[in-house]
Structure formats: structure tokens, C-alpha cells
Amino acid sequence: MNKRQVLLAAAVATLVVANAPVHAASDKEKCYGIALAGKNDCASADGSHSCAGQAKADKLPGEWKYVAKGTCEKSGGKTTPPAKK
């Protein structure tokens, strides 16, 4: 490939990515109790850690993942955090 072809390919790729559909945050909801160990999206509800990927076990009630709106409870999760003790 010459430089012109590389630049053209890069320009086309940029256009494709720029026009990809963007999913609004309103299309997602937090789902508690479905995250697998090390696969949670952010801090736990009980304050045991503050980062994604730190769930210690599968399906802990305070761990959450973003899922498509309306699918959480079908997956066995809850849309509200567990009650604090």
C-alpha cells in the first residue's frame, strides 16, 4: 500500500467509527447481584472497594454491572442496592 491508500483507508475508517450508533446512558441500568468475580463495572454498594473488576466472588449482592434497561430482573438481579446493615 502506498501512503495515499493508507490515508484514504484511515479516513474511511474514521467516518465509519464517527457514524456508529451511540447508546445513551438512559438505555442502561445498574443491576445488582449479577456480576461475576472480577467483572463488576464499578464500586460496590457496601463500600468494600471503589473500582471496576474487583468483585471477589460471583453474584455478590453489592456488586453491579450495567445492563440493558428492563433486563436486570430477568437475569436474576435487582435494580436497587442491598439494604445497608
Short mmCIF file of the C-alpha atoms (twelve columns), coordinates in Angstrom:
data_MODEL
# 
_entry.id   MODEL 
# 
loop_
_atom_site.group_PDB 
_atom_site.id 
_atom_site.type_symbol 
_atom_site.label_atom_id 
_atom_site.label_alt_id 
_atom_site.label_comp_id 
_atom_site.label_asym_id 
_atom_site.label_seq_id 
_atom_site.Cartn_x 
_atom_site.Cartn_y 
_atom_site.Cartn_z 
_atom_site.pdbx_PDB_model_num 
ATOM 1  C CA . MET A 1  0.000   0.000   0.000  1 
ATOM 2  C CA . ASN A 2  1.236   3.463   -0.740 1 
ATOM 3  C CA . LYS A 3  0.745   6.497   1.510  1 
ATOM 4  C CA . ARG A 4  -2.308  7.672   -0.397 1 
ATOM 5  C CA . GLN A 5  -4.092  4.339   0.062  1 
ATOM 6  C CA . VAL A 6  -3.221  4.280   3.768  1 
ATOM 7  C CA . LEU A 7  -4.558  7.808   4.263  1 
ATOM 8  C CA . LEU A 8  -7.736  7.007   2.345  1 
ATOM 9  C CA . ALA A 9  -8.282  3.835   4.382  1 
ATOM 10 C CA . ALA A 10 -7.754  5.769   7.623  1 
ATOM 11 C CA . ALA A 11 -10.220 8.452   6.527  1 
ATOM 12 C CA . VAL A 12 -12.870 5.859   5.662  1 
ATOM 13 C CA . ALA A 13 -12.341 4.067   8.980  1 
ATOM 14 C CA . THR A 14 -12.721 7.360   10.848 1 
ATOM 15 C CA . LEU A 15 -16.008 8.081   9.084  1 
ATOM 16 C CA . VAL A 16 -17.346 4.633   9.865  1 
ATOM 17 C CA . VAL A 17 -16.489 4.937   13.560 1 
ATOM 18 C CA . ALA A 18 -17.807 8.511   13.791 1 
ATOM 19 C CA . ASN A 19 -21.168 7.452   12.363 1 
ATOM 20 C CA . ALA A 20 -21.595 4.368   14.548 1 
ATOM 21 C CA . PRO A 21 -24.708 4.456   16.725 1 
ATOM 22 C CA . VAL A 22 -24.145 5.796   20.222 1 
ATOM 23 C CA . HIS A 23 -26.149 4.221   23.008 1 
ATOM 24 C CA . ALA A 24 -27.336 6.746   25.551 1 
ATOM 25 C CA . ALA A 25 -26.759 6.101   29.232 1 
ATOM 26 C CA . SER A 26 -30.546 6.044   29.622 1 
ATOM 27 C CA . ASP A 27 -30.562 2.737   27.712 1 
ATOM 28 C CA . LYS A 28 -28.697 1.094   30.606 1 
ATOM 29 C CA . GLU A 29 -29.338 0.491   34.290 1 
ATOM 30 C CA . LYS A 30 -27.297 -0.756  37.220 1 
ATOM 31 C CA . CYS A 31 -28.068 -4.373  38.015 1 
ATOM 32 C CA . TYR A 32 -27.003 -5.598  41.444 1 
ATOM 33 C CA . GLY A 33 -26.198 -9.219  42.197 1 
ATOM 34 C CA . ILE A 34 -25.311 -10.491 38.713 1 
ATOM 35 C CA . ALA A 35 -21.650 -9.510  38.335 1 
ATOM 36 C CA . LEU A 36 -19.138 -12.324 38.168 1 
ATOM 37 C CA . ALA A 37 -15.885 -12.261 40.132 1 
ATOM 38 C CA . GLY A 38 -13.605 -9.598  38.671 1 
ATOM 39 C CA . LYS A 39 -16.264 -8.473  36.169 1 
ATOM 40 C CA . ASN A 40 -18.144 -5.749  38.081 1 
ATOM 41 C CA . ASP A 41 -18.492 -2.318  36.477 1 
ATOM 42 C CA . CYS A 42 -17.588 -0.051  39.408 1 
ATOM 43 C CA . ALA A 43 -17.528 0.390   43.188 1 
ATOM 44 C CA . SER A 44 -19.503 -1.978  45.374 1 
ATOM 45 C CA . ALA A 45 -22.614 -0.721  47.129 1 
ATOM 46 C CA . ASP A 46 -21.234 -1.791  50.512 1 
ATOM 47 C CA . GLY A 47 -18.017 0.216   50.111 1 
ATOM 48 C CA . SER A 48 -15.658 -2.765  50.179 1 
ATOM 49 C CA . HIS A 49 -13.842 -1.413  47.085 1 
ATOM 50 C CA . SER A 50 -14.059 1.523   44.716 1 
ATOM 51 C CA . CYS A 51 -13.046 0.178   41.311 1 
ATOM 52 C CA . ALA A 52 -14.270 -1.952  38.451 1 
ATOM 53 C CA . GLY A 53 -13.054 -5.522  38.247 1 
ATOM 54 C CA . GLN A 54 -12.607 -6.029  41.983 1 
ATOM 55 C CA . ALA A 55 -15.585 -8.252  42.827 1 
ATOM 56 C CA . LYS A 56 -14.234 -11.112 44.953 1 
ATOM 57 C CA . ALA A 57 -16.908 -13.699 44.072 1 
ATOM 58 C CA . ASP A 58 -19.768 -14.287 41.665 1 
ATOM 59 C CA . LYS A 59 -23.166 -12.658 42.213 1 
ATOM 60 C CA . LEU A 60 -22.452 -10.738 45.418 1 
ATOM 61 C CA . PRO A 61 -25.485 -8.560  46.242 1 
ATOM 62 C CA . GLY A 62 -23.490 -5.306  46.406 1 
ATOM 63 C CA . GLU A 63 -21.674 -5.760  43.091 1 
ATOM 64 C CA . TRP A 64 -23.244 -4.463  39.899 1 
ATOM 65 C CA . LYS A 65 -22.977 -4.291  36.128 1 
ATOM 66 C CA . TYR A 66 -24.673 -2.070  33.584 1 
ATOM 67 C CA . VAL A 67 -27.281 -3.975  31.578 1 
ATOM 68 C CA . ALA A 68 -29.878 -3.001  29.005 1 
ATOM 69 C CA . LYS A 69 -32.858 -1.347  30.650 1 
ATOM 70 C CA . GLY A 70 -35.575 -3.839  31.543 1 
ATOM 71 C CA . THR A 71 -33.316 -6.912  31.556 1 
ATOM 72 C CA . CYS A 72 -31.921 -6.859  35.101 1 
ATOM 73 C CA . GLU A 73 -34.640 -8.707  36.943 1 
ATOM 74 C CA . LYS A 74 -34.966 -11.217 34.092 1 
ATOM 75 C CA . SER A 75 -31.285 -12.007 34.729 1 
ATOM 76 C CA . GLY A 76 -31.911 -12.613 38.429 1 
ATOM 77 C CA . GLY A 77 -30.618 -9.238  39.627 1 
ATOM 78 C CA . LYS A 78 -32.093 -6.208  41.344 1 
ATOM 79 C CA . THR A 79 -32.141 -2.568  40.226 1 
ATOM 80 C CA . THR A 80 -31.748 -1.289  43.801 1 
ATOM 81 C CA . PRO A 81 -28.692 -1.752  46.018 1 
ATOM 82 C CA . PRO A 82 -28.995 -4.060  49.021 1 
ATOM 83 C CA . ALA A 83 -30.075 -2.525  52.307 1 
ATOM 84 C CA . LYS A 84 -27.180 -1.277  54.429 1 
ATOM 85 C CA . LYS A 85 -26.641 -3.169  57.666 1 
# 
